[in-house]
């Protein structure tokens, strides 16, 4: 594959893939029920074992 072909792929399908990936990560982070697990993860450095 030459540079031009790779550049066309990145400009079209690559951008679409990264956009869908970003939307999926945002939906995963803000899904119902994730607040409790996020708060637990935020407290891990503060635990005194």
mmCIF file as Biopython writes it, N, C-alpha, C and O atoms, coordinates in Angstrom:
data_model
#
loop_
_atom_site.group_PDB
_atom_site.id
_atom_site.type_symbol
_atom_site.label_atom_id
_atom_site.label_alt_id
_atom_site.label_comp_id
_atom_site.label_asym_id
_atom_site.label_entity_id
_atom_site.label_seq_id
_atom_site.pdbx_PDB_ins_code
_atom_site.Cartn_x
_atom_site.Cartn_y
_atom_site.Cartn_z
_atom_site.occupancy
_atom_site.B_iso_or_equiv
_atom_site.auth_seq_id
_atom_site.auth_asym_id
_atom_site.pdbx_PDB_model_num
ATOM 1   N N  . UNK A ? 1  ? 0.850   -1.181 0.000  1.0 0.0 1  A 1 
ATOM 2   C CA . UNK A ? 1  ? 0.000   0.000  0.000  1.0 0.0 1  A 1 
ATOM 3   C C  . UNK A ? 1  ? 0.892   1.239  0.000  1.0 0.0 1  A 1 
ATOM 4   O O  . UNK A ? 1  ? 1.852   1.346  0.763  1.0 0.0 1  A 1 
ATOM 5   N N  . UNK A ? 2  ? 0.551   2.134  -0.853 1.0 0.0 2  A 1 
ATOM 6   C CA . UNK A ? 2  ? 1.319   3.367  -0.905 1.0 0.0 2  A 1 
ATOM 7   C C  . UNK A ? 2  ? 0.729   4.418  0.043  1.0 0.0 2  A 1 
ATOM 8   O O  . UNK A ? 2  ? -0.321  4.207  0.650  1.0 0.0 2  A 1 
ATOM 9   N N  . UNK A ? 3  ? 1.407   5.520  0.152  1.0 0.0 3  A 1 
ATOM 10  C CA . UNK A ? 3  ? 1.004   6.570  1.090  1.0 0.0 3  A 1 
ATOM 11  C C  . UNK A ? 3  ? -0.381  7.111  0.775  1.0 0.0 3  A 1 
ATOM 12  O O  . UNK A ? 3  ? -1.175  7.349  1.686  1.0 0.0 3  A 1 
ATOM 13  N N  . UNK A ? 4  ? -0.681  7.307  -0.501 1.0 0.0 4  A 1 
ATOM 14  C CA . UNK A ? 4  ? -1.963  7.891  -0.899 1.0 0.0 4  A 1 
ATOM 15  C C  . UNK A ? 4  ? -3.129  6.995  -0.483 1.0 0.0 4  A 1 
ATOM 16  O O  . UNK A ? 4  ? -4.140  7.491  0.016  1.0 0.0 4  A 1 
ATOM 17  N N  . UNK A ? 5  ? -3.002  5.705  -0.679 1.0 0.0 5  A 1 
ATOM 18  C CA . UNK A ? 5  ? -4.061  4.765  -0.306 1.0 0.0 5  A 1 
ATOM 19  C C  . UNK A ? 5  ? -4.253  4.743  1.204  1.0 0.0 5  A 1 
ATOM 20  O O  . UNK A ? 5  ? -5.382  4.765  1.695  1.0 0.0 5  A 1 
ATOM 21  N N  . UNK A ? 6  ? -3.143  4.700  1.938  1.0 0.0 6  A 1 
ATOM 22  C CA . UNK A ? 6  ? -3.245  4.708  3.395  1.0 0.0 6  A 1 
ATOM 23  C C  . UNK A ? 6  ? -3.867  6.004  3.897  1.0 0.0 6  A 1 
ATOM 24  O O  . UNK A ? 6  ? -4.643  5.990  4.853  1.0 0.0 6  A 1 
ATOM 25  N N  . UNK A ? 7  ? -3.533  7.123  3.261  1.0 0.0 7  A 1 
ATOM 26  C CA . UNK A ? 7  ? -4.065  8.419  3.671  1.0 0.0 7  A 1 
ATOM 27  C C  . UNK A ? 7  ? -5.579  8.474  3.416  1.0 0.0 7  A 1 
ATOM 28  O O  . UNK A ? 7  ? -6.320  8.987  4.255  1.0 0.0 7  A 1 
ATOM 29  N N  . UNK A ? 8  ? -6.040  7.966  2.296  1.0 0.0 8  A 1 
ATOM 30  C CA . UNK A ? 8  ? -7.475  7.938  2.005  1.0 0.0 8  A 1 
ATOM 31  C C  . UNK A ? 8  ? -8.220  7.073  3.014  1.0 0.0 8  A 1 
ATOM 32  O O  . UNK A ? 8  ? -9.305  7.435  3.469  1.0 0.0 8  A 1 
ATOM 33  N N  . UNK A ? 9  ? -7.638  5.932  3.362  1.0 0.0 9  A 1 
ATOM 34  C CA . UNK A ? 9  ? -8.261  5.060  4.352  1.0 0.0 9  A 1 
ATOM 35  C C  . UNK A ? 9  ? -8.360  5.753  5.705  1.0 0.0 9  A 1 
ATOM 36  O O  . UNK A ? 9  ? -9.405  5.700  6.353  1.0 0.0 9  A 1 
ATOM 37  N N  . UNK A ? 10 ? -7.287  6.398  6.134  1.0 0.0 10 A 1 
ATOM 38  C CA . UNK A ? 10 ? -7.282  7.079  7.430  1.0 0.0 10 A 1 
ATOM 39  C C  . UNK A ? 10 ? -8.261  8.243  7.439  1.0 0.0 10 A 1 
ATOM 40  O O  . UNK A ? 10 ? -8.894  8.504  8.463  1.0 0.0 10 A 1 
ATOM 41  N N  . UNK A ? 11 ? -8.397  8.938  6.332  1.0 0.0 11 A 1 
ATOM 42  C CA . UNK A ? 11 ? -9.310  10.079 6.268  1.0 0.0 11 A 1 
ATOM 43  C C  . UNK A ? 11 ? -10.770 9.662  6.301  1.0 0.0 11 A 1 
ATOM 44  O O  . UNK A ? 11 ? -11.618 10.445 6.729  1.0 0.0 11 A 1 
ATOM 45  N N  . UNK A ? 12 ? -11.082 8.467  5.867  1.0 0.0 12 A 1 
ATOM 46  C CA . UNK A ? 12 ? -12.486 8.063  5.818  1.0 0.0 12 A 1 
ATOM 47  C C  . UNK A ? 12 ? -12.809 7.029  6.894  1.0 0.0 12 A 1 
ATOM 48  O O  . UNK A ? 12 ? -13.444 7.363  7.895  1.0 0.0 12 A 1 
ATOM 49  N N  . UNK A ? 13 ? -12.387 5.796  6.707  1.0 0.0 13 A 1 
ATOM 50  C CA . UNK A ? 13 ? -12.755 4.722  7.614  1.0 0.0 13 A 1 
ATOM 51  C C  . UNK A ? 13 ? -12.055 4.834  8.963  1.0 0.0 13 A 1 
ATOM 52  O O  . UNK A ? 13 ? -12.631 4.479  9.992  1.0 0.0 13 A 1 
ATOM 53  N N  . UNK A ? 14 ? -10.841 5.315  8.964  1.0 0.0 14 A 1 
ATOM 54  C CA . UNK A ? 14 ? -10.135 5.488  10.228 1.0 0.0 14 A 1 
ATOM 55  C C  . UNK A ? 14 ? -10.824 6.503  11.117 1.0 0.0 14 A 1 
ATOM 56  O O  . UNK A ? 14 ? -10.971 6.294  12.321 1.0 0.0 14 A 1 
ATOM 57  N N  . UNK A ? 15 ? -11.246 7.606  10.513 1.0 0.0 15 A 1 
ATOM 58  C CA . UNK A ? 15 ? -11.956 8.632  11.265 1.0 0.0 15 A 1 
ATOM 59  C C  . UNK A ? 15 ? -13.289 8.098  11.786 1.0 0.0 15 A 1 
ATOM 60  O O  . UNK A ? 15 ? -13.660 8.361  12.930 1.0 0.0 15 A 1 
ATOM 61  N N  . UNK A ? 16 ? -13.995 7.362  10.964 1.0 0.0 16 A 1 
ATOM 62  C CA . UNK A ? 16 ? -15.263 6.772  11.391 1.0 0.0 16 A 1 
ATOM 63  C C  . UNK A ? 16 ? -15.050 5.805  12.550 1.0 0.0 16 A 1 
ATOM 64  O O  . UNK A ? 16 ? -15.804 5.829  13.523 1.0 0.0 16 A 1 
ATOM 65  N N  . UNK A ? 17 ? -14.034 4.957  12.456 1.0 0.0 17 A 1 
ATOM 66  C CA . UNK A ? 17 ? -13.751 3.997  13.524 1.0 0.0 17 A 1 
ATOM 67  C C  . UNK A ? 17 ? -13.424 4.712  14.828 1.0 0.0 17 A 1 
ATOM 68  O O  . UNK A ? 17 ? -13.959 4.352  15.876 1.0 0.0 17 A 1 
ATOM 69  N N  . UNK A ? 18 ? -12.552 5.722  14.782 1.0 0.0 18 A 1 
ATOM 70  C CA . UNK A ? 18 ? -12.173 6.426  16.000 1.0 0.0 18 A 1 
ATOM 71  C C  . UNK A ? 18 ? -13.341 7.195  16.595 1.0 0.0 18 A 1 
ATOM 72  O O  . UNK A ? 18 ? -13.447 7.300  17.817 1.0 0.0 18 A 1 
ATOM 73  N N  . UNK A ? 19 ? -14.213 7.729  15.764 1.0 0.0 19 A 1 
ATOM 74  C CA . UNK A ? 19 ? -15.393 8.429  16.268 1.0 0.0 19 A 1 
ATOM 75  C C  . UNK A ? 19 ? -16.330 7.456  16.976 1.0 0.0 19 A 1 
ATOM 76  O O  . UNK A ? 19 ? -16.828 7.756  18.061 1.0 0.0 19 A 1 
ATOM 77  N N  . UNK A ? 20 ? -16.572 6.303  16.376 1.0 0.0 20 A 1 
ATOM 78  C CA . UNK A ? 20 ? -17.427 5.291  16.999 1.0 0.0 20 A 1 
ATOM 79  C C  . UNK A ? 20 ? -16.804 4.758  18.279 1.0 0.0 20 A 1 
ATOM 80  O O  . UNK A ? 20 ? -17.514 4.496  19.250 1.0 0.0 20 A 1 
ATOM 81  N N  . UNK A ? 21 ? -15.493 4.595  18.293 1.0 0.0 21 A 1 
ATOM 82  C CA . UNK A ? 21 ? -14.798 4.143  19.498 1.0 0.0 21 A 1 
ATOM 83  C C  . UNK A ? 21 ? -14.954 5.169  20.617 1.0 0.0 21 A 1 
ATOM 84  O O  . UNK A ? 21 ? -15.207 4.801  21.764 1.0 0.0 21 A 1 
ATOM 85  N N  . UNK A ? 22 ? -14.805 6.442  20.296 1.0 0.0 22 A 1 
ATOM 86  C CA . UNK A ? 22 ? -14.953 7.505  21.283 1.0 0.0 22 A 1 
ATOM 87  C C  . UNK A ? 22 ? -16.372 7.527  21.852 1.0 0.0 22 A 1 
ATOM 88  O O  . UNK A ? 22 ? -16.548 7.644  23.065 1.0 0.0 22 A 1 
ATOM 89  N N  . UNK A ? 23 ? -17.373 7.415  20.998 1.0 0.0 23 A 1 
ATOM 90  C CA . UNK A ? 23 ? -18.763 7.408  21.456 1.0 0.0 23 A 1 
ATOM 91  C C  . UNK A ? 23 ? -19.010 6.192  22.346 1.0 0.0 23 A 1 
ATOM 92  O O  . UNK A ? 23 ? -19.709 6.299  23.353 1.0 0.0 23 A 1 
ATOM 93  N N  . UNK A ? 24 ? -18.450 5.045  21.991 1.0 0.0 24 A 1 
ATOM 94  C CA . UNK A ? 24 ? -18.603 3.852  22.812 1.0 0.0 24 A 1 
ATOM 95  C C  . UNK A ? 24 ? -17.976 4.012  24.188 1.0 0.0 24 A 1 
ATOM 96  O O  . UNK A ? 24 ? -18.558 3.578  25.181 1.0 0.0 24 A 1 
ATOM 97  N N  . UNK A ? 25 ? -16.804 4.624  24.266 1.0 0.0 25 A 1 
ATOM 98  C CA . UNK A ? 25 ? -16.150 4.840  25.557 1.0 0.0 25 A 1 
ATOM 99  C C  . UNK A ? 25 ? -16.960 5.804  26.413 1.0 0.0 25 A 1 
ATOM 100 O O  . UNK A ? 25 ? -17.101 5.592  27.617 1.0 0.0 25 A 1 
ATOM 101 N N  . UNK A ? 26 ? -17.491 6.858  25.805 1.0 0.0 26 A 1 
ATOM 102 C CA . UNK A ? 26 ? -18.305 7.817  26.555 1.0 0.0 26 A 1 
ATOM 103 C C  . UNK A ? 26 ? -19.579 7.147  27.072 1.0 0.0 26 A 1 
ATOM 104 O O  . UNK A ? 26 ? -19.957 7.343  28.227 1.0 0.0 26 A 1 
ATOM 105 N N  . UNK A ? 27 ? -20.231 6.370  26.235 1.0 0.0 27 A 1 
ATOM 106 C CA . UNK A ? 27 ? -21.438 5.659  26.674 1.0 0.0 27 A 1 
ATOM 107 C C  . UNK A ? 27 ? -21.123 4.663  27.778 1.0 0.0 27 A 1 
ATOM 108 O O  . UNK A ? 27 ? -21.909 4.500  28.712 1.0 0.0 27 A 1 
ATOM 109 N N  . UNK A ? 28 ? -19.981 3.999  27.678 1.0 0.0 28 A 1 
ATOM 110 C CA . UNK A ? 28 ? -19.591 3.052  28.723 1.0 0.0 28 A 1 
ATOM 111 C C  . UNK A ? 28 ? -19.342 3.779  30.046 1.0 0.0 28 A 1 
ATOM 112 O O  . UNK A ? 28 ? -19.728 3.286  31.106 1.0 0.0 28 A 1 
ATOM 113 N N  . UNK A ? 29 ? -18.712 4.926  29.990 1.0 0.0 29 A 1 
ATOM 114 C CA . UNK A ? 29 ? -18.387 5.661  31.212 1.0 0.0 29 A 1 
ATOM 115 C C  . UNK A ? 29 ? -19.627 6.241  31.879 1.0 0.0 29 A 1 
ATOM 116 O O  . UNK A ? 29 ? -19.683 6.337  33.105 1.0 0.0 29 A 1 
ATOM 117 N N  . UNK A ? 30 ? -20.613 6.626  31.089 1.0 0.0 30 A 1 
ATOM 118 C CA . UNK A ? 30 ? -21.806 7.262  31.647 1.0 0.0 30 A 1 
ATOM 119 C C  . UNK A ? 30 ? -23.021 6.356  31.661 1.0 0.0 30 A 1 
ATOM 120 O O  . UNK A ? 30 ? -24.153 6.832  31.743 1.0 0.0 30 A 1 
ATOM 121 N N  . UNK A ? 31 ? -22.794 5.044  31.582 1.0 0.0 31 A 1 
ATOM 122 C CA . UNK A ? 31 ? -23.914 4.110  31.604 1.0 0.0 31 A 1 
ATOM 123 C C  . UNK A ? 31 ? -24.546 4.096  32.989 1.0 0.0 31 A 1 
ATOM 124 O O  . UNK A ? 31 ? -23.876 4.401  33.976 1.0 0.0 31 A 1 
ATOM 125 N N  . UNK A ? 32 ? -25.823 3.748  33.076 1.0 0.0 32 A 1 
ATOM 126 C CA . UNK A ? 32 ? -26.471 3.668  34.386 1.0 0.0 32 A 1 
ATOM 127 C C  . UNK A ? 32 ? -25.787 2.612  35.259 1.0 0.0 32 A 1 
ATOM 128 O O  . UNK A ? 32 ? -25.470 1.517  34.796 1.0 0.0 32 A 1 
ATOM 129 N N  . UNK A ? 33 ? -25.573 2.954  36.502 1.0 0.0 33 A 1 
ATOM 130 C CA . UNK A ? 33 ? -24.972 2.018  37.426 1.0 0.0 33 A 1 
ATOM 131 C C  . UNK A ? 33 ? -23.466 2.080  37.513 1.0 0.0 33 A 1 
ATOM 132 O O  . UNK A ? 33 ? -22.874 1.353  38.310 1.0 0.0 33 A 1 
ATOM 133 N N  . UNK A ? 34 ? -22.828 2.915  36.728 1.0 0.0 34 A 1 
ATOM 134 C CA . UNK A ? 34 ? -21.372 2.960  36.767 1.0 0.0 34 A 1 
ATOM 135 C C  . UNK A ? 34 ? -20.842 3.934  37.812 1.0 0.0 34 A 1 
ATOM 136 O O  . UNK A ? 34 ? -19.637 3.976  38.061 1.0 0.0 34 A 1 
ATOM 137 N N  . UNK A ? 35 ? -21.714 4.706  38.418 1.0 0.0 35 A 1 
ATOM 138 C CA . UNK A ? 35 ? -21.260 5.692  39.399 1.0 0.0 35 A 1 
ATOM 139 C C  . UNK A ? 35 ? -20.631 5.013  40.611 1.0 0.0 35 A 1 
ATOM 140 O O  . UNK A ? 35 ? -19.601 5.465  41.110 1.0 0.0 35 A 1 
ATOM 141 N N  . UNK A ? 36 ? -21.240 3.939  41.082 1.0 0.0 36 A 1 
ATOM 142 C CA . UNK A ? 36 ? -20.714 3.250  42.262 1.0 0.0 36 A 1 
ATOM 143 C C  . UNK A ? 36 ? -19.324 2.693  41.998 1.0 0.0 36 A 1 
ATOM 144 O O  . UNK A ? 36 ? -18.425 2.863  42.822 1.0 0.0 36 A 1 
ATOM 145 N N  . UNK A ? 37 ? -19.138 2.041  40.880 1.0 0.0 37 A 1 
ATOM 146 C CA . UNK A ? 37 ? -17.821 1.467  40.585 1.0 0.0 37 A 1 
ATOM 147 C C  . UNK A ? 37 ? -16.779 2.557  40.334 1.0 0.0 37 A 1 
ATOM 148 O O  . UNK A ? 37 ? -15.605 2.367  40.653 1.0 0.0 37 A 1 
ATOM 149 N N  . UNK A ? 38 ? -17.183 3.680  39.776 1.0 0.0 38 A 1 
ATOM 150 C CA . UNK A ? 38 ? -16.248 4.786  39.561 1.0 0.0 38 A 1 
ATOM 151 C C  . UNK A ? 38 ? -15.832 5.404  40.891 1.0 0.0 38 A 1 
ATOM 152 O O  . UNK A ? 38 ? -14.670 5.765  41.072 1.0 0.0 38 A 1 
ATOM 153 N N  . UNK A ? 39 ? -16.770 5.525  41.813 1.0 0.0 39 A 1 
ATOM 154 C CA . UNK A ? 39 ? -16.434 6.063  43.134 1.0 0.0 39 A 1 
ATOM 155 C C  . UNK A ? 39 ? -15.517 5.107  43.902 1.0 0.0 39 A 1 
ATOM 156 O O  . UNK A ? 39 ? -14.602 5.548  44.598 1.0 0.0 39 A 1 
ATOM 157 N N  . UNK A ? 40 ? -15.759 3.813  43.776 1.0 0.0 40 A 1 
ATOM 158 C CA . UNK A ? 40 ? -14.881 2.835  44.425 1.0 0.0 40 A 1 
ATOM 159 C C  . UNK A ? 40 ? -13.477 2.901  43.849 1.0 0.0 40 A 1 
ATOM 160 O O  . UNK A ? 40 ? -12.501 2.838  44.597 1.0 0.0 40 A 1 
ATOM 161 N N  . UNK A ? 41 ? -13.359 3.025  42.552 1.0 0.0 41 A 1 
ATOM 162 C CA . UNK A ? 41 ? -12.047 3.112  41.912 1.0 0.0 41 A 1 
ATOM 163 C C  . UNK A ? 41 ? -11.334 4.398  42.308 1.0 0.0 41 A 1 
ATOM 164 O O  . UNK A ? 41 ? -10.109 4.408  42.429 1.0 0.0 41 A 1 
ATOM 165 N N  . UNK A ? 42 ? -12.070 5.475  42.511 1.0 0.0 42 A 1 
ATOM 166 C CA . UNK A ? 42 ? -11.464 6.737  42.900 1.0 0.0 42 A 1 
ATOM 167 C C  . UNK A ? 42 ? -10.910 6.684  44.317 1.0 0.0 42 A 1 
ATOM 168 O O  . UNK A ? 42 ? -10.001 7.445  44.650 1.0 0.0 42 A 1 
ATOM 169 N N  . UNK A ? 43 ? -11.440 5.799  45.158 1.0 0.0 43 A 1 
ATOM 170 C CA . UNK A ? 43 ? -10.989 5.698  46.535 1.0 0.0 43 A 1 
ATOM 171 C C  . UNK A ? 43 ? -9.811  4.728  46.725 1.0 0.0 43 A 1 
ATOM 172 O O  . UNK A ? 43 ? -9.265  4.643  47.826 1.0 0.0 43 A 1 
ATOM 173 N N  . UNK A ? 44 ? -9.422  4.017  45.707 1.0 0.0 44 A 1 
ATOM 174 C CA . UNK A ? 44 ? -8.345  3.030  45.836 1.0 0.0 44 A 1 
ATOM 175 C C  . UNK A ? 44 ? -7.033  3.652  46.338 1.0 0.0 44 A 1 
ATOM 176 O O  . UNK A ? 44 ? -6.408  3.073  47.227 1.0 0.0 44 A 1 
ATOM 177 N N  . UNK A ? 45 ? -6.590  4.793  45.815 1.0 0.0 45 A 1 
ATOM 178 C CA . UNK A ? 45 ? -5.325  5.355  46.333 1.0 0.0 45 A 1 
ATOM 179 C C  . UNK A ? 45 ? -5.419  5.815  47.780 1.0 0.0 45 A 1 
ATOM 180 O O  . UNK A ? 45 ? -4.392  5.952  48.444 1.0 0.0 45 A 1 
ATOM 181 N N  . UNK A ? 46 ? -6.611  6.054  48.280 1.0 0.0 46 A 1 
ATOM 182 C CA . UNK A ? 46 ? -6.773  6.576  49.627 1.0 0.0 46 A 1 
ATOM 183 C C  . UNK A ? 46 ? -6.950  5.491  50.676 1.0 0.0 46 A 1 
ATOM 184 O O  . UNK A ? 46 ? -6.977  5.789  51.870 1.0 0.0 46 A 1 
ATOM 185 N N  . UNK A ? 47 ? -7.071  4.248  50.257 1.0 0.0 47 A 1 
ATOM 186 C CA . UNK A ? 47 ? -7.250  3.145  51.205 1.0 0.0 47 A 1 
ATOM 187 C C  . UNK A ? 47 ? -5.970  2.941  51.990 1.0 0.0 47 A 1 
ATOM 188 O O  . UNK A ? 47 ? -4.871  2.958  51.437 1.0 0.0 47 A 1 
ATOM 189 N N  . UNK A ? 48 ? -6.130  2.752  53.266 1.0 0.0 48 A 1 
ATOM 190 C CA . UNK A ? 48 ? -4.982  2.536  54.150 1.0 0.0 48 A 1 
ATOM 191 C C  . UNK A ? 48 ? -4.967  1.093  54.580 1.0 0.0 48 A 1 
ATOM 192 O O  . UNK A ? 48 ? -5.628  0.714  55.546 1.0 0.0 48 A 1 
ATOM 193 N N  . UNK A ? 49 ? -4.211  0.287  53.859 1.0 0.0 49 A 1 
ATOM 194 C CA . UNK A ? 49 ? -4.143  -1.142 54.174 1.0 0.0 49 A 1 
ATOM 195 C C  . UNK A ? 49 ? -3.080  -1.444 55.187 1.0 0.0 49 A 1 
ATOM 196 O O  . UNK A ? 49 ? -2.894  -2.603 55.560 1.0 0.0 49 A 1 
#
